[in-house]
């Protein structure tokens, strides 16, 4: 399921819980073992996997226990380049490139002596 802007929060939590359960199973964790590794209660993990608990602290502990801290950083990256910022950056780079081409063209000309002034 693709999560987007229009997806209701409850549906997002349910989908994230399903994904977490799938990841837990792929890594060979039981609910009890993962809960212990994360330092949360088994009941809390069950609620999260069923989409009923949205406590960020619990999610962070679980992602750390699953060695998925990169996912935390991907969720809210430290720097975010908006599409507009990228366009402006490319525009600035393009202008600099054009200026350097003009500077190359503006090099002194060799005089042959037969030019008109």
N, C-alpha and C positions, 0 to 999 in steps of 0.2 A: 504494500500500500504506500502510495506517495503522500507525504505530509506536506500540505501547503498552507497558505494564509487563511483559507476558508475552512480548513479542517477544525472541527470543534475540539476544545481542550480535552474533554473526556475521551474522545476518539484517539487523540494524540497519546494520552496516557495509556490507553489500552494497547495501542500499537507498540509503544515503547516498551511496555511490560512484556508483550509477546516477543519482541526482539531481544530483550534482556534474557528471557527464559531460553530462547534458542541459543544465544551466545553462551549462557551458563552450561547448557547441555553439550554444546560443541567442545567446550573446554573441559568437560568431564566432571563438573561440579554438581553435587546434590544441593538441594536448597539448604539443608542443614550446614553442610561444609562451607558454602559460599557465605551464608549468614555469619558464621563464625569468623571466617577470613575477613569479612567486611566490618565486623564488630556491631552488627545489628541483629535484631531478633528474627527468628524464622517467620513469625507471624507478619512482621514488617515486610520481609522479602515476598511472602505470598501475596500481600496486599499490593505491593508494587507490580508484581508480575500479572496481577489481575486488573491493573489499571486503576486501583482504588487509592493509591498513595502517591502524592507528588512531592514529598519532602526532598528538597534539593540536597540536603546533607546526606540523606540515605543514598541517593543516586550517586553522589560523589564517592562515597565509601565503596559502593558496589563496583563502580568503574575502576577505582584504584585496585580493588581486590582481583579484578579480571585483567589487570595490566593494560587498561585501556585509557590511560590518562591523555593520550593524544586526542581521543574523542572529546575530552573536556575542552581542550584548546580549540578544536575544530568547531565546537558549539558556539563559542564566542571568541573569535580570534583577537589577539592583542591589537593587531592593525587590520583595518578593513579598507580596502580600496573600492570605492563606489565606482560604478561605470562612468559617471561624470568625471571623477578624478582621473581615471585612466585616459579618457578622451583628452582632458586638459593636459595631462602629462605628455601624451603623444603629440599634441598640437605644439607644445613648447619645444619638444625635441625636434619636430619638423621645422619650426622657425629657425632654430639654431643651425640645423643642417643647411637650410636655404641661405642663411647669413654666411656660413663658411664658404659656400659655393660662390656667393657674390664677392667675398674677399679674395678668392682665388682668381676670379675674372678681373678684379681691380688691380692685378699686379702690373708693375710698370711695363710699358710697351718698348719693344726694341725699335729704335729709329733707324730707318734706312737712308734718310735724306731726300727721298722723293715724295714725302707726304705733303699734302696741302694743309695749310693752317688756317 
